[in-house]
Amino acid sequence: MKKNLILVVVAVGLLFAACSKTEETPAEAPTTDNPFFAEYDTPFKVPPFDIIKPEHFIPAYEKGMELQKAEIEKIINNPESPTFDNTIVALDRSNKLLSDVSRVFGGLSGANTNDEIKAIQKEMAPRLAAHRDEINLNKKLFERIKAVHEQRNELNLTDEQMYLLENLYKRYVRSGANLNDEDQAKLKEINQKMSTLGVQFGQNVLAETNDFKMVIEDEKDLAGLPESSIAGAAEAAKEAGLEDKWVFTTHKPSMIPFLQYSEKRDLREKLYKAYTKRGDNDNEHDNKKILSDLMKLRVERANLLGYKTYADYILENRMSGNAQNVYALLNRLWDASLPVAKKERQEMQAIIDREGGDFKLASWDWWYYAEKLRKEKYQLDDTELRPYFVLNNVRDGAFWVANQLYGLTFEELEGMPLSHPDAQVFKVKEADGSHCGVLYMDFHPRASKRGGAWCGTYRSQSRKYGQEIDPVVNLVCNFSKPIGDDPAMITLTEVETLFHEFGHGLDNLLSNVTYGTTFRSSDFSELPSQIMEHWSMEPTVLKHYAKHYKTGEPIPDELIDKIVKSGWFNQGFITVEYLAASLLDMKYHTLTEPQDLDINQFEKDYFDEIGLIPEIVSRYRSTYFNHIIGGYAAGYYSYIWSEVLDCDAFEAFKETSLFDQKTANAFRKNILAVNGTADYKSMYINFRGREARIEPLLKKRGLQ
């Protein structure tokens, strides 16, 4: 489960990603050396990364806002009565340049930032928030939208048009369009403050992650570590100018193997505490006051808009509907998983006692003794699996699954503009050979890239006047780099991460909608990504892509059998650490009054209240919980909500066959093609013939 690794929204760069995307460059845009001011002269009209420079962004943002304002003026000053075309469609198509700039900037600020990019983020965050408010709170514009909405039943609209109209009207109401002038002024001030705080929070987390380096000078301190981990640490030391030393960081490809295999308990503790203290070191990158201020502003914003809590505001248009439904699911799973985690703790403590260790299991010990327990129970060692998971082979395995399901083919493109030299680019074709889209993939960690994994778009699919606008999708991960002459190899968990993000990629590539404005719900949109994880571990699929990096031999049946049998291993820990973060998110966002929070005390008190055991630290502590600063505020539960759907949906394939074409076509037609343009519950019922059942999820996690 890749719940800790997914973030699709970049705080500033994608503020307008959900808005329209049109194909022609506005005639008013000047022709200068700014690459955003002309149609992209590149293959498939991908962004010209090779000539885009930081100094291009602010002028392009400014021109994009200017052009959109002009388009809004045309809409509100149109002498004709409001219609769907002259108001809703015109608004949908009003921000071509701004969308172009925001998408590119969002991609670079997340995966290839620098001091100039960071400065632009800080400057543009409040300015973009103000621009968005100027549109969302435009009374004349809202009156036209409202007029169209009031006559919606007489307009003979398609289902997609009706959904767009209904949700656009709600978006404006939820953005404060019905507030009086005084309250709108307050709302604008809150929005600008929130945008600035969000950028600073994310930059602080990145700085804290990059600043820590655990330097090892004595080779004895490498005891227990696999050769791949040692080699990676030596390479990191060399890059840092520390010859004949080894460097470990809080980037997960470096940290997790150390926690799993290092025999040096004190060093495991040092590294893990550095990870869990990010943003909580009372220095210039501390996030406690930022988070407290942000939560206070969110309550104020929700109250101003007529909601009791920020969760009430967020969940109103999610599949879950309200906080009560979220808590019902989370609490049921918490009650089922906590006893499992406690049993796992006992089993690991027994190993410590048997080995003569005079200490209690601690959070920094969990990975180490879980690995021992896995070997003991299943004779399965992660280092035994890794040689079969060559990164490019796993990638090709995901491509193969997409081909078997949907007939897609992937052709790597050479000589393309790249967002970073590490990036790969693929042309994606439909089964009939027609163009489907372009897929960027960027796999390796670096100081300029935030942690985790995510999928975004440089251009979303839509159509204008019958012309197809094909998508350009961007998939970003943080997997270990190749070491020496060996190819990049990844862990079992990272295999699932790749398939997960590729599922998001397919959701974007196979979209078949008319308008650029869509309304996706995070607790439904993880269904397309998470269902792909199921295929990654299927024996038939493993046999196809899991081949030894030296011999080329496919993974043996014995290892596949061990993987299958160990499917429930450590699920207590995995579920509890995820649920702890989800519940913490909900606790923050169900506050009813603005208040100054002691973040650490608030967090501790809540985890004590729900009974989180001290041996498990929440997947995200408050001070580096980037998800809830970005697009998953009151929404981190979305992964487990969607998992109910994906486990049930995968059962539909298992009931027929792994690549059943009828089922695949139904999933594409009813889920992927229309995501964001139809009611979520109806979409799922149209695919499955009924609502989702929780039993497949409980079975998958061994919680029944």
C-alpha positions as CSV (number, residue, x, y, z in Angstrom):
1,M,0.0,0.0,0.0
2,K,1.5,3.3,-1.1
3,K,-0.6,5.5,1.0
4,N,2.4,7.3,2.5
5,L,3.8,8.1,-0.9
6,I,1.1,9.6,-2.8
7,L,0.6,13.4,-3.3
8,V,-0.8,14.5,-6.6
9,V,-1.2,18.3,-5.8
10,V,1.8,20.6,-5.6
11,A,0.9,23.5,-3.3
12,V,1.3,26.4,-5.6
13,G,2.2,25.2,-9.0
14,L,-1.1,23.3,-9.5
15,L,-3.5,25.8,-8.0
16,F,-5.3,26.0,-11.3
17,A,-4.7,22.4,-12.5
18,A,-8.4,21.6,-12.3
19,C,-9.3,24.5,-14.5
20,S,-9.6,24.5,-18.3
21,K,-6.9,23.6,-20.8
22,T,-7.4,24.9,-24.3
23,E,-5.1,24.3,-27.2
24,E,-4.5,27.7,-29.0
25,T,-2.4,30.5,-27.6
26,P,-4.4,33.6,-27.0
27,A,-3.8,36.2,-29.7
28,E,-3.0,38.9,-27.1
29,A,0.0,37.0,-25.8
30,P,3.2,38.8,-26.9
31,T,5.8,37.0,-29.0
32,T,9.0,37.2,-27.0
33,D,11.7,34.8,-26.0
34,N,9.5,33.6,-23.2
35,P,8.6,30.0,-24.2
36,F,5.2,30.3,-22.6
37,F,4.1,33.1,-24.9
38,A,4.1,30.9,-28.0
39,E,2.7,27.5,-29.0
40,Y,5.2,24.9,-27.9
41,D,7.4,23.9,-30.9
42,T,8.1,20.5,-29.6
43,P,7.1,16.9,-30.4
44,F,3.5,16.3,-29.2
45,K,3.6,19.9,-27.9
46,V,5.2,18.9,-24.6
47,P,6.7,21.7,-22.5
48,P,10.0,22.9,-23.9
49,F,11.9,22.2,-20.7
50,D,15.3,22.8,-22.3
51,I,14.6,26.5,-22.8
52,I,12.3,27.2,-19.8
53,K,14.2,29.2,-17.2
54,P,13.1,30.5,-13.7
55,E,13.0,34.0,-15.0
56,H,10.2,33.1,-17.4
57,F,7.7,32.1,-14.7
58,I,6.7,35.3,-13.1
59,P,6.1,37.2,-16.4
60,A,4.2,34.2,-17.7
61,Y,2.1,34.0,-14.5
62,E,1.4,37.7,-14.7
63,K,0.4,37.5,-18.4
64,G,-1.7,34.4,-17.7
65,M,-3.6,36.2,-14.9
66,E,-4.1,39.2,-17.1
67,L,-5.4,37.2,-20.0
68,Q,-7.8,35.2,-17.8
69,K,-9.1,38.5,-16.3
70,A,-9.8,39.7,-19.8
71,E,-11.7,36.5,-20.6
72,I,-13.8,36.9,-17.4
73,E,-14.6,40.5,-18.4
74,K,-15.8,39.2,-21.8
75,I,-18.1,36.7,-20.0
76,I,-19.6,39.1,-17.5
77,N,-20.0,41.9,-20.1
78,N,-21.6,39.7,-22.7
79,P,-24.9,41.4,-23.6
80,E,-26.6,38.1,-24.4
81,S,-28.4,36.2,-21.7
82,P,-26.3,33.6,-19.8
83,T,-26.1,30.2,-21.6
84,F,-24.1,27.1,-21.0
85,D,-21.8,28.0,-23.9
86,N,-21.3,31.7,-23.3
87,T,-20.8,31.3,-19.6
88,I,-19.9,27.8,-18.4
89,V,-17.8,26.7,-21.4
90,A,-16.3,30.2,-21.8
91,L,-15.2,30.0,-18.1
92,D,-13.8,26.5,-18.6
93,R,-11.6,27.8,-21.5
94,S,-10.5,31.0,-19.9
95,N,-7.1,30.1,-18.5
96,K,-4.9,28.5,-21.2
97,L,-1.7,30.3,-20.4
98,L,-2.1,30.3,-16.7
99,S,-2.7,26.5,-16.7
100,D,0.3,25.9,-18.9
101,V,2.6,27.9,-16.5
102,S,1.1,26.4,-13.4
103,R,1.5,22.8,-14.5
104,V,5.1,23.2,-15.5
105,F,6.0,25.2,-12.4
106,G,4.2,22.6,-10.2
107,G,6.2,19.8,-11.8
108,L,9.5,21.6,-11.4
109,S,8.9,22.9,-7.8
110,G,8.1,19.3,-6.7
111,A,10.8,17.4,-8.5
112,N,13.6,19.8,-9.5
113,T,13.4,22.9,-7.3
114,N,16.2,25.4,-6.5
115,D,16.5,28.7,-4.6
116,E,15.0,30.7,-7.5
117,I,12.0,28.3,-7.8
118,K,11.5,28.5,-4.0
119,A,11.5,32.3,-4.1
120,I,9.0,32.3,-7.0
121,Q,6.7,29.9,-4.9
122,K,6.7,32.3,-2.0
123,E,6.0,35.3,-4.2
124,M,3.3,33.8,-6.3
125,A,1.4,31.8,-3.7
126,P,-0.5,34.8,-2.3
127,R,-0.8,36.5,-5.7
128,L,-2.3,33.3,-7.2
129,A,-4.7,33.0,-4.2
130,A,-5.8,36.6,-4.7
131,H,-6.3,36.0,-8.5
132,R,-8.4,32.9,-7.8
133,D,-10.5,34.8,-5.2
134,E,-11.0,37.6,-7.7
135,I,-12.7,35.1,-10.0
136,N,-14.4,33.0,-7.4
137,L,-15.9,36.0,-5.7
138,N,-16.8,37.9,-8.8
139,K,-20.5,38.7,-8.2
140,K,-21.4,39.4,-11.8
141,L,-19.8,36.1,-12.9
142,F,-21.6,34.2,-10.2
143,E,-24.9,35.7,-11.2
144,R,-24.4,34.4,-14.7
145,I,-23.4,31.0,-13.4
146,K,-26.4,31.0,-11.1
147,A,-28.8,32.0,-14.0
148,V,-27.6,29.1,-16.0
149,H,-28.0,26.8,-13.0
150,E,-31.5,27.9,-12.4
151,Q,-32.6,27.0,-15.9
152,R,-30.6,23.7,-16.0
153,N,-33.6,21.5,-16.4
154,E,-34.7,23.2,-19.5
155,L,-31.3,23.2,-21.3
156,N,-31.3,19.6,-22.6
157,L,-27.7,19.2,-21.3
158,T,-25.7,16.0,-21.5
159,D,-24.9,14.1,-18.3
160,E,-21.4,15.5,-18.3
161,Q,-22.6,19.0,-18.9
162,M,-25.2,18.8,-16.1
163,Y,-22.5,17.4,-13.7
164,L,-20.1,20.3,-14.6
165,L,-22.8,22.9,-14.1
166,E,-24.0,21.5,-10.8
167,N,-20.6,21.2,-9.4
168,L,-19.3,24.5,-10.7
169,Y,-22.2,26.3,-9.1
170,K,-21.4,24.5,-5.8
171,R,-17.7,25.4,-6.2
172,Y,-18.6,29.1,-6.3
173,V,-20.9,28.9,-3.4
174,R,-18.3,26.9,-1.4
175,S,-15.7,29.5,-2.4
176,G,-17.7,32.3,-0.8
177,A,-19.7,33.8,-3.7
178,N,-22.8,34.3,-1.5
179,L,-20.8,36.1,1.3
180,N,-21.3,39.8,1.8
181,D,-18.4,42.2,1.0
182,E,-17.0,42.3,4.5
183,D,-16.9,38.5,4.8
184,Q,-15.4,38.2,1.3
185,A,-12.6,40.5,2.3
186,K,-11.9,38.3,5.4
187,L,-12.0,35.2,3.2
188,K,-9.5,36.7,0.8
189,E,-7.1,37.5,3.6
190,I,-7.4,34.0,5.0
191,N,-6.8,32.4,1.6
192,Q,-3.6,34.4,1.0
193,K,-2.2,33.6,4.4
194,M,-3.0,29.9,4.0
195,S,-1.3,29.8,0.6
196,T,1.9,31.4,2.0
197,L,2.0,29.1,5.1
198,G,1.5,26.0,2.9
199,V,4.5,26.9,0.7
200,Q,6.7,27.5,3.7
201,F,5.7,24.2,5.4
202,G,6.6,22.2,2.3
203,Q,9.9,24.0,1.8
204,N,10.8,23.4,5.5
205,V,10.2,19.7,5.2
206,L,12.4,19.5,2.1
207,A,15.1,21.5,3.9
208,E,15.0,19.3,7.0
209,T,15.2,16.2,4.8
210,N,18.2,17.5,2.9
211,D,20.1,18.9,5.9
212,F,20.5,15.7,7.8
213,K,23.3,13.3,6.9
214,M,24.5,10.5,9.1
215,V,28.2,10.1,8.3
216,I,29.8,6.7,9.1
217,E,33.5,6.6,9.2
218,D,34.1,3.2,10.8
219,E,33.4,0.2,8.5
220,K,32.3,-1.8,11.6
221,D,29.2,0.4,11.9
222,L,28.0,-1.0,8.6
223,A,27.4,-4.4,10.2
224,G,24.4,-6.2,8.8
225,L,23.8,-3.9,5.9
226,P,23.4,-5.4,2.4
227,E,26.0,-4.6,-0.3
228,S,23.5,-2.4,-2.2
229,S,22.9,-0.2,0.8
230,I,26.6,0.2,1.6
231,A,27.3,1.0,-2.1
232,G,24.6,3.6,-2.1
233,A,25.9,5.2,1.1
234,A,29.4,5.3,-0.4
235,E,28.1,6.9,-3.5
236,A,26.2,9.5,-1.4
237,A,29.4,10.2,0.6
238,K,31.4,10.7,-2.6
239,E,28.8,13.2,-3.9
240,A,29.1,15.1,-0.6
241,G,32.9,15.2,-0.9
242,L,33.4,12.7,1.9
243,E,35.8,10.1,0.4
244,D,36.1,6.8,2.1
245,K,33.1,7.4,4.3
246,W,29.4,6.4,4.1
247,V,26.4,8.7,4.2
248,F,22.8,7.8,5.1
249,T,19.9,10.2,4.9
250,T,16.2,10.4,5.8
251,H,15.3,9.8,2.1
252,K,13.5,6.4,2.3
253,P,15.7,4.5,-0.2
254,S,18.6,5.3,2.1
255,M,16.8,5.0,5.5
256,I,14.6,2.0,5.2
257,P,17.3,-0.6,4.3
258,F,19.4,0.8,7.2
259,L,16.5,0.4,9.6
260,Q,15.8,-3.2,8.3
261,Y,19.4,-4.5,8.4
262,S,21.7,-2.4,10.6
263,E,23.0,-4.2,13.6
264,K,23.8,-0.9,15.3
265,R,20.8,-0.1,17.4
266,D,22.1,3.3,18.4
267,L,22.5,4.3,14.8
268,R,19.1,3.1,13.9
269,E,17.7,5.3,16.6
270,K,19.7,8.3,15.4
271,L,18.5,8.0,11.8
272,Y,14.9,7.2,12.7
273,K,14.6,10.1,15.2
274,A,16.1,12.5,12.6
275,Y,13.3,11.3,10.2
276,T,10.5,11.7,12.8
277,K,11.8,15.0,14.1
278,R,11.7,16.8,10.7
279,G,10.0,20.2,11.2
280,D,10.2,19.8,14.9
281,N,13.7,21.0,15.8
282,D,13.0,24.5,17.0
283,N,15.1,26.0,14.2
284,E,14.5,28.1,11.2
285,H,12.7,25.2,9.5
286,D,10.4,24.4,12.4
287,N,6.8,23.8,11.3
288,K,4.9,23.7,14.6
289,K,3.7,27.4,14.6
290,I,3.1,27.3,10.9
291,L,0.8,24.2,11.3
292,S,-1.0,25.8,14.3
293,D,-1.6,29.0,12.4
294,L,-2.8,27.1,9.3
295,M,-5.2,25.0,11.3
296,K,-6.6,28.1,13.0
297,L,-7.1,29.7,9.6
298,R,-8.8,26.6,8.2
299,V,-11.4,26.7,11.1
300,E,-11.9,30.4,10.5
301,R,-12.4,29.8,6.8
302,A,-14.9,26.9,7.4
303,N,-16.9,28.9,9.9
304,L,-17.0,31.9,7.6
305,L,-18.4,29.7,4.8
306,G,-21.1,28.3,7.2
307,Y,-19.5,25.0,8.2
308,K,-18.9,23.9,11.7
309,T,-15.5,22.3,10.9
310,Y,-13.0,22.2,8.0
311,A,-13.8,18.5,7.6
312,D,-17.5,19.4,7.1
313,Y,-16.4,21.8,4.4
314,I,-14.0,19.3,2.6
315,L,-16.1,16.2,2.9
316,E,-19.4,17.6,1.7
317,N,-18.4,16.9,-1.9
318,R,-16.4,13.8,-1.3
319,M,-17.6,10.2,-1.8
320,S,-17.6,9.7,2.0
321,G,-20.0,12.7,2.5
322,N,-19.2,13.5,6.1
323,A,-16.8,13.0,9.0
324,Q,-19.1,10.4,10.7
325,N,-18.8,8.1,7.7
326,V,-15.0,8.5,7.7
327,Y,-14.7,7.8,11.4
328,A,-17.0,4.7,11.1
329,L,-14.6,3.1,8.6
330,L,-11.4,4.2,10.3
331,N,-12.5,3.1,13.8
332,R,-13.7,-0.2,12.5
333,L,-10.3,-0.9,11.0
334,W,-8.5,0.5,14.0
335,D,-10.2,-1.9,16.3
336,A,-9.4,-4.8,14.0
337,S,-5.7,-3.9,13.3
338,L,-4.5,-2.7,16.7
339,P,-4.7,-6.2,18.3
340,V,-2.8,-7.6,15.3
341,A,0.0,-5.0,15.7
342,K,0.2,-5.8,19.4
343,K,0.6,-9.5,18.5
344,E,3.4,-8.6,16.1
345,R,5.1,-6.6,18.9
346,Q,5.0,-9.6,21.1
347,E,6.5,-11.8,18.4
348,M,9.4,-9.4,17.9
349,Q,10.0,-8.9,21.6
350,A,10.3,-12.7,21.9
351,I,13.1,-12.6,19.3
352,I,14.9,-9.8,21.3
353,D,14.5,-11.8,24.5
354,R,15.7,-15.0,22.9
355,E,18.8,-13.3,21.6
356,G,19.6,-12.0,25.1
357,G,18.7,-8.3,24.3
358,D,18.1,-6.5,27.5
359,F,15.7,-3.9,26.1
360,K,12.1,-3.3,25.1
361,L,11.3,-3.1,21.4
362,A,11.2,0.6,20.3
363,S,9.9,2.3,17.2
364,W,13.4,2.4,15.6
365,D,13.7,-1.4,16.1
366,W,10.5,-2.4,14.3
367,W,11.9,-2.7,10.8
368,Y,14.9,-4.6,12.0
369,Y,13.0,-7.2,14.0
370,A,10.2,-7.4,11.5
371,E,12.7,-8.4,8.9
372,K,14.0,-11.1,11.2
373,L,10.5,-12.3,11.9
374,R,9.8,-12.5,8.2
375,K,12.8,-14.6,7.6
376,E,11.8,-16.8,10.5
377,K,8.2,-17.3,9.4
378,Y,8.5,-17.3,5.6
379,Q,12.2,-17.8,4.9
380,L,11.9,-14.6,2.9
381,D,14.6,-11.9,2.7
382,D,14.1,-8.6,1.0
383,T,17.7,-8.8,-0.3
384,E,16.8,-12.1,-1.9
385,L,14.0,-10.5,-3.9
386,R,15.7,-7.3,-4.9
387,P,17.9,-8.8,-7.7
388,Y,14.7,-9.7,-9.5
389,F,13.2,-6.2,-9.3
390,V,15.2,-4.3,-11.9
391,L,13.5,-0.9,-12.1
392,N,13.1,-0.8,-15.9
393,N,11.9,-4.3,-15.9
394,V,9.2,-3.5,-13.3
395,R,8.3,-0.4,-15.4
396,D,7.9,-2.6,-18.4
397,G,5.8,-5.1,-16.4
398,A,3.4,-2.3,-15.6
399,F,3.3,-1.4,-19.3
400,W,2.6,-5.1,-20.1
401,V,-0.4,-5.1,-17.7
402,A,-1.8,-2.0,-19.4
403,N,-1.3,-3.7,-22.8
404,Q,-3.1,-6.9,-21.6
405,L,-6.0,-4.9,-20.1
406,Y,-6.4,-2.0,-22.6
407,G,-4.2,-2.7,-25.6
408,L,-1.9,0.2,-24.9
409,T,1.7,0.2,-26.1
410,F,4.6,2.3,-24.9
411,E,7.5,3.5,-27.0
412,E,10.4,5.3,-25.4
413,L,11.2,8.6,-27.1
414,E,14.7,10.0,-27.6
415,G,15.7,13.6,-28.0
416,M,12.7,14.9,-26.1
417,P,12.8,18.0,-23.8
418,L,13.3,16.6,-20.2
419,S,12.2,18.1,-16.9
420,H,15.4,16.5,-15.5
421,P,18.2,14.4,-17.1
422,D,16.9,11.4,-15.0
423,A,13.5,11.6,-16.7
424,Q,12.2,9.1,-19.3
425,V,9.5,9.8,-21.9
426,F,7.2,7.5,-23.6
427,K,4.7,7.8,-26.5
428,V,1.5,5.9,-25.6
429,K,-0.7,4.4,-28.3
430,E,-4.1,2.8,-28.3
431,A,-4.6,-0.8,-29.6
432,D,-5.5,0.6,-33.0
433,G,-2.3,2.5,-33.2
434,S,-3.8,6.0,-32.6
435,H,-2.1,8.4,-30.3
436,C,-3.2,8.2,-26.7
437,G,-0.7,10.6,-24.9
438,V,2.8,11.1,-23.6
439,L,4.1,9.7,-20.3
440,Y,7.1,11.2,-18.4
441,M,8.6,9.1,-15.6
442,D,11.2,10.4,-13.1
443,F,12.3,7.7,-10.7
444,H,15.3,8.7,-8.5
445,P,15.7,10.9,-5.4
446,R,17.8,14.1,-5.3
447,A,18.1,17.1,-3.1
448,S,15.8,19.1,-5.4
449,K,12.9,16.6,-5.2
450,R,10.5,16.3,-2.4
451,G,10.0,12.9,-0.9
452,G,7.3,10.4,-1.8
453,A,5.7,9.6,-5.2
454,W,3.0,11.3,-7.2
455,C,1.4,11.7,-10.6
456,G,0.4,15.0,-12.2
457,T,-0.1,16.3,-15.7
458,Y,1.5,18.9,-17.9
459,R,-1.6,18.8,-20.0
460,S,-4.9,17.1,-19.2
461,Q,-7.1,15.3,-21.8
462,S,-10.1,17.3,-23.0
463,R,-11.6,18.4,-26.4
464,K,-12.4,21.7,-27.9
465,Y,-14.8,22.1,-30.8
466,G,-14.4,18.4,-31.5
467,Q,-10.6,18.6,-31.5
468,E,-8.9,16.1,-29.2
469,I,-6.4,17.5,-26.7
470,D,-4.2,14.6,-25.7
471,P,-2.7,14.3,-22.2
472,V,0.9,14.7,-21.1
473,V,1.3,12.9,-17.8
474,N,4.1,13.1,-15.3
475,L,4.9,10.3,-12.9
476,V,7.5,10.9,-10.1
477,C,9.0,8.5,-7.6
478,N,12.0,8.2,-5.3
479,F,13.7,4.9,-5.9
480,S,17.3,4.0,-5.4
481,K,19.7,5.0,-8.2
482,P,21.9,2.5,-10.1
483,I,25.1,1.7,-8.3
484,G,28.3,1.1,-10.3
485,D,27.6,-1.1,-13.3
486,D,24.5,-2.6,-11.8
487,P,21.0,-1.5,-12.9
488,A,18.6,0.2,-10.4
489,M,16.9,-2.4,-8.3
490,I,13.9,-1.7,-6.1
491,T,12.2,-3.3,-3.1
492,L,8.9,-5.2,-3.0
493,T,7.2,-2.1,-1.5
494,E,8.7,0.1,-4.2
495,V,7.3,-2.3,-6.9
496,E,3.9,-1.6,-5.6
497,T,4.6,2.1,-5.5
498,L,5.5,2.1,-9.2
499,F,2.3,0.2,-10.1
500,H,0.3,2.5,-7.9
501,E,1.5,5.7,-9.5
502,F,1.2,4.1,-13.0
503,G,-2.4,3.5,-12.1
504,H,-2.8,7.3,-11.6
505,G,-1.1,7.7,-15.0
506,L,-3.6,5.4,-16.7
507,D,-6.4,7.4,-15.1
508,N,-5.1,10.5,-16.8
509,L,-4.1,8.8,-20.1
510,L,-7.5,7.1,-20.6
511,S,-9.6,10.0,-19.6
512,N,-12.3,10.7,-22.2
513,V,-14.0,14.0,-21.2
514,T,-15.0,17.1,-23.0
515,Y,-14.1,19.9,-20.6
516,G,-11.0,20.9,-18.7
517,T,-12.9,21.5,-15.5
518,T,-13.4,18.2,-13.6
519,F,-14.4,17.4,-10.1
520,R,-12.4,14.5,-8.7
521,S,-12.8,13.1,-5.2
522,S,-9.6,11.9,-3.5
523,D,-11.5,9.1,-1.8
524,F,-12.5,7.8,-5.3
525,S,-9.5,8.8,-7.3
526,E,-7.2,6.4,-5.5
527,L,-9.2,3.5,-6.9
528,P,-7.5,3.6,-10.3
529,S,-4.1,3.7,-8.7
530,Q,-4.6,1.1,-6.0
531,I,-6.2,-1.5,-8.1
532,M,-3.0,-1.7,-10.2
533,E,-1.1,-2.8,-7.1
534,H,-3.0,-6.0,-7.2
535,W,-1.6,-7.0,-10.6
536,S,1.9,-6.2,-9.5
537,M,2.0,-9.2,-7.1
538,E,0.1,-11.7,-9.2
539,P,2.2,-14.7,-10.1
540,T,1.5,-14.4,-13.8
541,V,2.6,-10.8,-13.8
542,L,5.7,-11.5,-11.6
543,K,6.9,-14.1,-14.0
544,H,6.7,-11.6,-16.8
545,Y,8.8,-8.8,-15.3
546,A,10.7,-10.1,-12.3
547,K,13.9,-11.4,-13.8
548,H,17.3,-11.7,-12.2
549,Y,19.5,-8.7,-13.2
550,K,22.5,-11.0,-13.9
551,T,21.0,-14.2,-15.4
552,G,17.8,-12.9,-16.8
553,E,16.0,-15.9,-15.3
554,P,12.4,-15.2,-14.1
555,I,11.7,-15.3,-10.4
556,P,11.4,-18.9,-9.3
557,D,8.1,-20.3,-8.1
558,E,9.5,-20.8,-4.7
559,L,10.0,-17.1,-4.2
560,I,6.6,-16.3,-5.6
561,D,5.1,-18.7,-3.2
562,K,6.9,-17.0,-0.3
563,I,5.6,-13.6,-1.5
564,V,2.1,-14.8,-1.6
565,K,2.2,-16.6,1.8
566,S,3.7,-13.5,3.4
567,G,1.0,-11.2,2.1
568,W,-0.5,-10.7,5.6
569,F,2.9,-10.2,7.2
570,N,3.3,-7.0,9.2
571,Q,-0.2,-5.8,8.3
572,G,-0.9,-4.8,11.8
573,F,1.9,-2.3,11.7
574,I,1.2,-1.2,8.2
575,T,-2.5,-0.6,8.9
576,V,-2.0,1.0,12.4
577,E,0.7,3.5,11.3
578,Y,-1.5,4.6,8.3
579,L,-4.7,4.8,10.3
580,A,-2.9,6.8,13.0
581,A,-2.0,9.5,10.5
582,S,-5.6,9.4,9.0
583,L,-7.1,9.8,12.4
584,L,-4.7,12.6,13.3
585,D,-5.7,14.4,10.1
586,M,-9.4,14.1,11.0
587,K,-8.7,15.3,14.6
588,Y,-7.1,18.5,13.3
589,H,-9.8,19.1,10.8
590,T,-12.8,18.5,13.1
591,L,-11.8,21.3,15.5
592,T,-14.7,23.6,15.8
593,E,-13.0,26.8,17.1
594,P,-9.8,28.6,16.1
595,Q,-7.1,28.1,18.7
596,D,-3.4,28.2,19.3
597,L,-2.2,24.6,19.4
598,D,0.7,23.1,21.1
599,I,1.3,20.8,18.2
600,N,3.4,18.1,20.0
601,Q,1.0,18.0,23.0
602,F,-2.0,17.9,20.7
603,E,-0.6,15.0,18.8
604,K,0.6,13.1,21.9
605,D,-2.7,13.5,23.7
606,Y,-4.7,12.2,20.7
607,F,-2.5,9.2,20.2
608,D,-2.7,8.4,23.9
609,E,-6.5,8.7,23.6
610,I,-6.8,6.2,20.7
611,G,-4.3,3.8,22.2
612,L,-1.5,4.0,19.7
613,I,1.3,1.8,21.0
614,P,4.7,3.6,21.6
615,E,6.5,1.1,19.3
616,I,4.6,2.5,16.3
617,V,5.0,6.1,15.2
618,S,2.3,7.5,13.0
619,R,3.2,7.3,9.3
620,Y,3.3,11.0,9.3
621,R,3.9,13.2,12.4
622,S,2.3,16.6,12.3
623,T,5.4,18.6,11.4
624,Y,6.1,16.8,8.1
625,F,2.6,15.8,7.1
626,N,2.7,17.2,3.6
627,H,-0.4,15.5,2.5
628,I,-2.7,17.5,4.8
629,I,-1.0,20.8,3.7
630,G,-1.6,20.0,0.1
631,G,-4.6,18.2,-1.4
632,Y,-5.4,15.8,1.3
633,A,-6.6,18.0,4.2
634,A,-9.3,16.0,6.0
635,G,-8.6,13.5,3.2
636,Y,-5.7,11.2,4.2
637,Y,-8.4,8.6,4.9
638,S,-9.0,8.5,1.2
639,Y,-6.5,5.7,0.6
640,I,-8.3,3.2,2.8
641,W,-11.7,4.4,1.6
642,S,-10.6,3.7,-1.9
643,E,-9.0,0.4,-0.9
644,V,-12.5,-0.8,-0.1
645,L,-13.3,0.0,-3.7
646,D,-10.1,-1.4,-5.3
647,C,-10.2,-4.7,-3.4
648,D,-13.8,-5.2,-4.4
649,A,-13.2,-4.1,-7.9
650,F,-10.2,-6.5,-8.3
651,E,-12.5,-9.3,-7.2
652,A,-14.5,-8.7,-10.4
653,F,-11.4,-9.7,-12.4
654,K,-10.6,-12.6,-10.1
655,E,-14.2,-13.9,-10.6
656,T,-13.5,-14.1,-14.4
657,S,-9.8,-13.9,-15.3
658,L,-6.9,-11.6,-14.6
659,F,-7.1,-9.8,-17.9
660,D,-10.8,-10.4,-18.8
661,Q,-11.5,-7.9,-21.6
662,K,-15.2,-7.4,-20.7
663,T,-14.3,-6.5,-17.2
664,A,-11.4,-4.3,-18.3
665,N,-13.6,-2.5,-20.8
666,A,-16.2,-1.9,-18.2
667,F,-13.6,-0.5,-15.8
668,R,-12.2,1.8,-18.5
669,K,-15.6,3.0,-19.6
670,N,-17.2,3.5,-16.2
671,I,-14.2,4.6,-14.1
672,L,-11.2,5.8,-16.0
673,A,-12.9,7.5,-18.9
674,V,-15.3,9.6,-16.9
675,N,-13.5,10.1,-13.6
676,G,-14.3,13.6,-12.4
677,T,-17.4,14.1,-14.5
678,A,-20.0,11.8,-12.8
679,D,-21.3,10.8,-9.4
680,Y,-18.7,8.5,-7.8
681,K,-21.2,6.0,-6.3
682,S,-23.0,5.7,-9.6
683,M,-19.7,5.2,-11.5
684,Y,-18.8,2.3,-9.3
685,I,-22.2,0.7,-9.4
686,N,-22.2,1.0,-13.2
687,F,-18.9,-0.9,-13.3
688,R,-19.6,-3.5,-10.6
689,G,-23.4,-3.8,-10.7
690,R,-23.6,-3.1,-6.9
691,E,-21.9,-1.1,-4.2
692,A,-18.5,-2.1,-2.9
693,R,-18.2,-4.6,0.0
694,I,-15.6,-4.3,2.7
695,E,-14.9,-8.0,3.1
696,P,-12.2,-8.2,0.3
697,L,-10.2,-5.5,2.0
698,L,-10.4,-7.2,5.4
699,K,-9.3,-10.4,3.7
700,K,-6.4,-8.8,1.9
701,R,-5.1,-7.3,5.1
702,G,-5.7,-10.4,7.2
703,L,-8.0,-8.5,9.6
704,Q,-11.0,-10.8,9.5
